[in-house]
Amino acid sequence: MKKYTIAFIAFLSVLHISVQAQSLEEVIENYTKVNGSQEQWDNIKTMKMDGKFSQQGMEFPIIAHMKRPNSVHTSIKVMGMEIIQAYDGKDAWMINPLMGKKDAELMGEEDAKQTKKQGKFEDPLLTYKTKGHKVQLAGKEEIEGTECFKIEVEEVDGDKSTVFIDTENYLKLMERSVLTNAQTEGAVIEAFFSDYKEVENGLLMWHAMDNKIGGQSMGTMIITKWEFNPKVDDKIFKMPK
């Protein structure tokens, strides 16, 4: 009798794991249907984002160019001055005249890490099987009144985050991560995504992102236009000599 009991418990354990795996598969399958497949995203080689950053009643124009595999160039204008942050796949650099520096300089390790993240094309929920990211369904959680699937993500490069997917529409409503730079180390940042609209290639893209730390907004990004596969001069990613 004892052998049968042990066998039955083992069967339930395997069944539980199977159900969990199927649930994760179903969530990501539906997420893919709404947000685009890996194949659709693989066909996008460059992206351009036009918008503005809003903070404490002030608005700053922002333009970002991204190119596979992970190059990025972001320009934001503040008080008539242009701040640039960029990564060319090797060096992360910036120009910040607000700090009295008119020449380009290499970023510190933590700032460079954050800039590299901005250039990522790959959504780990779409590519976890092919790229080797660890993805786990961790139940459900309510985000600002909306029930969401809670998915823990650990990417192959070590980046960790928690993604919250709307259980009804399968859109990403929020992403939670922990800051690691010296000034804000350990702080939890939450990026809230909203105002989803269908864009030129049929994808649904967010057009508003509000970053919060400790429940307080640190600024909102408003996107006025997404462009896919625009011509991009590689020179903009390279650090000026």
Secondary structure, DSSP 8 states (H G I E B T S, - for coil): -HHHHHHHHHHHHHHHHHHHHHHHHHHHHHHHHHH--HHHHHT--EEEEEEEEEETTEEEEEEEEEETTTEEEEEEEETTEEEEEEE-SS-EEEE-GGGT--S-EE--HHHHHHHHHHT----HHHHHHHH--EEEEEEEEEETTEEEEEEEEE-TTS-EEEEEEETTT--EEEEEEE--STTTTT-EEEEEEE--EE-TTS-EE--EEEEEETTEEEEEEEEEEEEES----GGGGS---
